[in-house]
Amino acid sequence: MAKSREIATARNDSFVRETYRLGRPAARLKAREWFDRYPKAAYWTQVESWRVLDGDVIEFTMRRLPTAD
């Protein structure tokens, strides 16, 4: 957790990021929530990284711009 915070504070871009660890169906719903709430065309929303953990748990980081200006 501390390493994630170090990486996040070291970034010089203005993207908002959130990392989740959810079961596969819940992960899909959470990603869909982000894309519905922050449309890709306006916020540059994307799944920045993802990996499969034991028990079919997906760890993924969503990234978007803070505003759609």
N, C-alpha and C positions, 0 to 999 in steps of 0.2 A: 504494500500500500504506500509506503513512504517513497519507494522508487517511482511509482506512478505519479505521485505529487511532484517529485523533482523534475520528471520529464515534462509534465504539464506546465510548470512554472518556467522551464527553460525555453519553451516555444515562444517565438516572437510573432506569431501570426495572431489574427483576431478571431479565430474560429472558436465556437463553443463545442466542447466535447463532453460526452457522458459514456461511461463504460458500464455494461450490464453483464450479469451471469444468470441466464434463464434457460429453462427447458426449451427444446426446439420450437414447439407450438407458441409458447409465450414470447420467445425471441422474435418470431415472425410478426406477431401482433405488435410488439413494441417498435420494431423497425417500421411497420406500416403506419403506426401512430405518428412517428416522426415525419414520414413522407407526407402524410395527410395534413399535419399541422404546419409543417415547414416545407412547402413545395420546392422540389429540386431546382427548378428554373429561377426562383427568387432567392433562395437561401444557400444554394450549392450543397444541399443536404446529401450525405453519402454515408455508407458503412465504411468507416476508415480501415478497420481491421476486424478479423474474427478468427476464432479457433474453436474446435470441438474438444470439450473436456470429457472426462469419464462420466458415464451415466447419461450420455446424450444431452449434456449441458453445453450451451453455446455462450462463449464469452465474446462480446463484440463492443466496439466503440463507434458511436454515431458522432458525426461532425456536421456542423452547419455554421453559417454566418450569424452574428447576433441580431442583425436586422436585414430587411429586404430592400434597403435604400438603393 
